[in-house]
Amino acid sequence: MINSLNKSQVERFSRQLVLKNIGPKGQKKIMSSKVLIVGVGGLGCPAAENLVRAGIGTIGLIDNDIISLSNIHRQSLFNSKDIKKTKVSVAANKLKKINPLTKIKTYKSRLNENNIEKIIKNYELIVDGSDNFKTKFLINDYCMKLKKKLVTGAISKFDGHIFTFDFNNQKTASLKNFYQEKEISDDFLNCEFEGVLGTTASIVGTTQANEALKMIMEIGQTLKNQILIIDLLNLNFRKVKFKKSKIK
């Protein structure tokens, strides 16, 4: 055994264990972590899959939606046989087959003001794959209140936005510091009318998982007080800084 990892675990995670920034110490941090995925859709599917493959100890999945034919092109955990089934139940079954070591908890409901605190208090990090700003701001506010880590993603057309927040750090800006308006149109997030390329969802969701793993292991640089803006049509990646400020 390598630092209390058994033979099967060493073999399963061997390719990331050899990375000097991870090793057994980092792997144990991954395996003891608890992550909540809000929205099991275009972002939540690849985020959850990559986190489970990496060995996350506990994954929570919250979504009240059922799978439709229009979901299949970008929601990577689903196929045509899954149509009309609930997203969280199908995702949980498939994730469990990928890595039976990960505990999967499901919530067949929509995250709202009545249930959010009760749910997110049990997780150290939240991956926000929701599709509206009301939910995003709600998650942001409660992660601030409970001092959680948060990785937020948004997609439309060929574009993606990614934020990371560690609200244990008092200098960390919030989502509301970037979006100054009190009310924001969800047009940017409306895949039904604006459209989205499936690969855009996969890339942004996978990047969210990557940021979550770095935050869990406390390695590398995160997007603290920055937004990563991805333009996949022109293959342009850029970061924009923003500051913590008093929110009116």
C-alpha positions in Angstrom: 0.0 0.0 0.0 1.1 3.6 -0.7 0.3 5.8 2.3 -2.9 3.8 3.2 -4.2 3.5 -0.4 -5.0 -0.2 -1.2 -3.8 -2.0 -4.3 -7.0 -1.5 -6.2 -7.0 2.3 -5.5 -3.4 2.6 -6.5 -4.1 0.9 -9.8 -7.3 2.8 -10.5 -5.7 6.3 -9.8 -2.2 5.4 -10.9 -2.0 7.9 -13.7 -2.7 10.9 -11.5 -0.9 9.5 -8.4 2.4 9.8 -10.4 1.8 13.6 -10.8 4.1 15.3 -8.3 1.4 17.9 -7.5 -1.0 15.1 -6.5 0.6 11.9 -5.2 -1.0 9.9 -2.4 -1.6 13.0 -0.3 -3.6 14.7 -3.0 -5.5 11.6 -3.8 -6.6 11.2 -0.2 -7.8 14.8 -0.2 -9.9 13.9 -3.3 -11.2 10.7 -1.8 -12.3 12.4 1.4 -14.0 15.4 -0.3 -17.7 16.0 -0.7 -19.0 17.9 -3.8 -22.5 19.0 -4.8 -23.4 19.3 -8.4 -26.3 21.7 -9.0 -28.0 20.8 -12.3 -27.3 17.5 -14.0 -27.3 18.9 -17.6 -24.8 20.1 -20.1 -22.3 21.3 -17.4 -23.3 19.0 -14.6 -22.8 15.8 -16.5 -19.2 16.2 -17.6 -18.3 17.9 -14.3 -19.8 14.9 -12.3 -18.2 12.3 -14.5 -14.7 13.8 -14.3 -14.9 14.2 -10.6 -16.1 10.6 -10.1 -13.3 9.3 -12.3 -10.8 11.3 -10.2 -12.1 9.6 -7.1 -14.2 12.2 -5.3 -15.5 10.6 -2.0 -19.1 11.9 -2.1 -21.0 13.5 -5.0 -24.4 15.0 -4.5 -26.7 15.5 -7.6 -29.6 17.9 -7.5 -32.1 18.3 -10.4 -35.8 17.9 -10.8 -35.8 17.5 -14.5 -36.4 14.4 -16.7 -34.4 13.5 -19.8 -35.7 14.7 -23.2 -34.4 14.0 -26.7 -33.0 17.5 -27.0 -30.7 16.9 -24.0 -28.8 14.0 -25.6 -26.5 16.1 -27.8 -24.8 17.9 -24.9 -25.6 16.0 -21.7 -22.9 13.3 -21.8 -24.2 10.9 -19.2 -27.5 10.2 -21.1 -28.5 8.3 -24.2 -31.7 7.7 -26.2 -32.8 4.9 -23.9 -32.9 7.3 -21.0 -35.6 9.6 -22.3 -38.4 10.3 -19.8 -36.3 9.1 -16.9 -35.2 11.4 -14.1 -31.8 12.9 -14.6 -30.5 12.3 -11.1 -31.4 8.6 -11.1 -29.9 7.9 -14.5 -26.7 9.9 -13.7 -26.3 8.2 -10.3 -26.5 4.7 -11.9 -24.0 5.5 -14.6 -21.6 7.3 -12.2 -21.7 4.3 -9.8 -20.6 2.0 -12.6 -17.7 4.3 -13.4 -16.4 4.4 -9.9 -18.2 2.3 -7.2 -15.9 3.8 -4.5 -17.8 7.2 -4.8 -20.9 7.7 -2.7 -23.7 9.2 -4.8 -26.5 11.1 -3.2 -29.5 12.3 -5.2 -32.0 15.1 -4.7 -35.0 15.0 -7.1 -35.9 18.6 -6.6 -35.1 22.1 -7.7 -32.7 24.0 -5.5 -34.5 26.9 -3.9 -34.6 29.1 -0.8 -36.5 26.4 1.2 -33.9 23.6 0.8 -30.6 25.2 -0.2 -29.1 25.6 3.3 -30.1 22.1 4.4 -28.5 20.6 1.3 -25.3 22.5 0.7 -24.2 22.6 4.4 -23.2 18.9 3.9 -20.7 19.7 1.1 -17.4 21.5 1.1 -17.5 22.5 -2.6 -20.4 23.4 -4.9 -20.3 23.0 -8.7 -23.0 25.3 -10.2 -24.3 24.0 -13.5 -27.6 25.8 -13.2 -29.3 27.6 -16.2 -30.6 30.8 -14.7 -29.2 33.7 -12.7 -31.8 33.5 -9.9 -30.4 30.1 -8.9 -26.8 31.2 -9.5 -27.2 34.2 -7.2 -29.0 32.1 -4.6 -26.1 29.6 -4.6 -23.6 32.4 -4.5 -25.3 34.0 -1.4 -25.5 30.8 0.6 -22.0 29.7 -0.3 -20.9 33.1 1.1 -23.0 32.6 4.2 -21.7 29.1 4.9 -18.1 29.8 3.7 -18.1 27.2 0.9 -16.0 26.8 -2.2 -17.9 27.4 -5.4 -17.2 26.8 -9.1 -19.8 28.5 -11.4 -20.2 27.9 -15.1 -22.4 29.3 -17.8 -22.7 28.5 -21.5 -24.4 29.8 -24.7 -23.8 29.2 -28.4 -20.0 28.8 -28.6 -19.2 30.7 -25.4 -18.5 29.8 -21.8 -17.9 31.6 -18.5 -16.2 30.1 -15.5 -15.7 31.5 -12.0 -14.1 30.0 -8.8 -14.8 31.3 -5.3 -13.4 30.3 -2.0 -15.5 32.1 0.6 -13.3 31.1 3.4 -11.1 33.9 2.1 -12.5 37.3 3.1 -10.8 38.9 0.1 -12.7 36.7 -2.4 -15.1 38.6 -4.7 -18.5 37.1 -5.4 -20.6 36.6 -8.5 -22.5 39.8 -7.7 -19.3 41.8 -7.9 -19.0 40.8 -11.5 -22.7 41.1 -12.5 -23.5 44.5 -11.0 -27.1 44.5 -12.0 -29.8 43.4 -9.5 -31.7 41.6 -12.2 -30.1 40.0 -15.2 -31.8 38.5 -18.3 -31.3 34.7 -18.7 -31.0 35.1 -22.5 -27.3 34.3 -22.3 -28.1 31.0 -20.6 -31.1 30.0 -22.7 -29.9 27.1 -24.8 -33.4 26.5 -26.2 -33.5 29.9 -28.0 -29.9 30.9 -28.2 -28.6 27.4 -29.0 -25.3 25.8 -27.8 -22.7 23.5 -29.4 -22.5 20.3 -27.4 -18.7 20.5 -27.1 -19.0 23.9 -25.5 -20.9 22.3 -22.6 -18.4 19.5 -22.3 -15.4 21.8 -22.3 -16.8 24.2 -19.7 -18.1 21.4 -17.5 -14.8 19.6 -17.6 -13.0 22.8 -16.8 -15.3 23.3 -13.8 -14.3 19.8 -12.6 -10.6 20.7 -13.1 -11.0 23.8 -11.0 -12.8 21.9 -8.3 -10.0 19.3 -8.1 -7.4 22.0 -7.8 -9.3 23.7 -5.0 -9.8 20.5 -3.1 -6.0 19.6 -3.4 -5.0 23.3 -3.0 -2.7 23.2 -6.0 -2.0 25.5 -8.9 -3.8 28.8 -9.6 -7.5 29.3 -9.5 -9.7 32.0 -11.0 -9.9 34.0 -7.8 -11.4 37.4 -8.6 -11.3 36.5 -12.3 -13.6 35.2 -14.9 -12.4 32.8 -17.6 -14.2 33.7 -20.9 -14.1 31.0 -23.6 -14.9 31.7 -27.2 -14.7 28.3 -28.9 -15.8 29.6 -32.3 -12.6 31.6 -32.6 -10.7 29.5 -30.1 -10.0 32.4 -27.8 -9.5 32.0 -24.0 -9.1 35.1 -21.8 -9.3 36.1 -18.2 -10.8 39.3 -16.9 -10.1 40.5 -13.4 -12.8 42.0 -11.1 -12.6 43.2 -7.5 -14.5 42.6 -4.3 -16.6 45.6 -3.6 -19.5 46.6 -1.4 -22.8 45.3 -2.9 -25.6 47.8 -2.9 
